[in-house]
Amino acid sequence: METLKTDDLKTDDRSGQKVGPAGGWGGLPVRVGLGFGAVGLLLTVVGIVRGQVPLAPLNLAIALSIGGGVWFVVAWAVAAAAVDVEKDG
């Protein structure tokens, strides 16, 4: 597996931040969002195991997508705002 070096990354025109080959996937806000999304999924699974969600496949899918998705979006937005504030100030 090839590792990326800082010199291999391109610079985003708008932010001046180094981004990966996938156009920013792997930046700090995305990693924070993924971490909190994983916590949201874990807490949703705990709720499912404790019987808080009916065991129909659609209910499980919606619970998991809301549980992980909302935590991801909120954490990503807060981290992205914090990175922008730190760049400006």
CORRACOR-V296291 format. One record per residue. N is the residue number from 0. SS is DSSP state (h for helix, s for strand, l for the rest). Layout:
n	ss
N	SS
N	SS
This chain:
n	ss
0	l
1	l
2	l
3	l
4	l
5	h
6	h
7	h
8	l
9	s
10	s
11	l
12	l
13	l
14	l
15	l
16	l
17	s
18	s
19	l
20	l
21	l
22	l
23	l
24	l
25	l
26	l
27	h
28	h
29	h
30	h
31	h
32	h
33	h
34	h
35	h
36	h
37	h
38	h
39	h
40	h
41	h
42	h
43	h
44	h
45	h
46	h
47	h
48	h
49	l
50	l
51	l
52	l
53	l
54	l
55	l
56	h
57	h
58	h
59	h
60	h
61	h
62	h
63	h
64	h
65	h
66	h
67	h
68	h
69	h
70	h
71	h
72	h
73	h
74	h
75	h
76	h
77	h
78	h
79	h
80	h
81	h
82	h
83	h
84	h
85	h
86	h
87	h
88	l
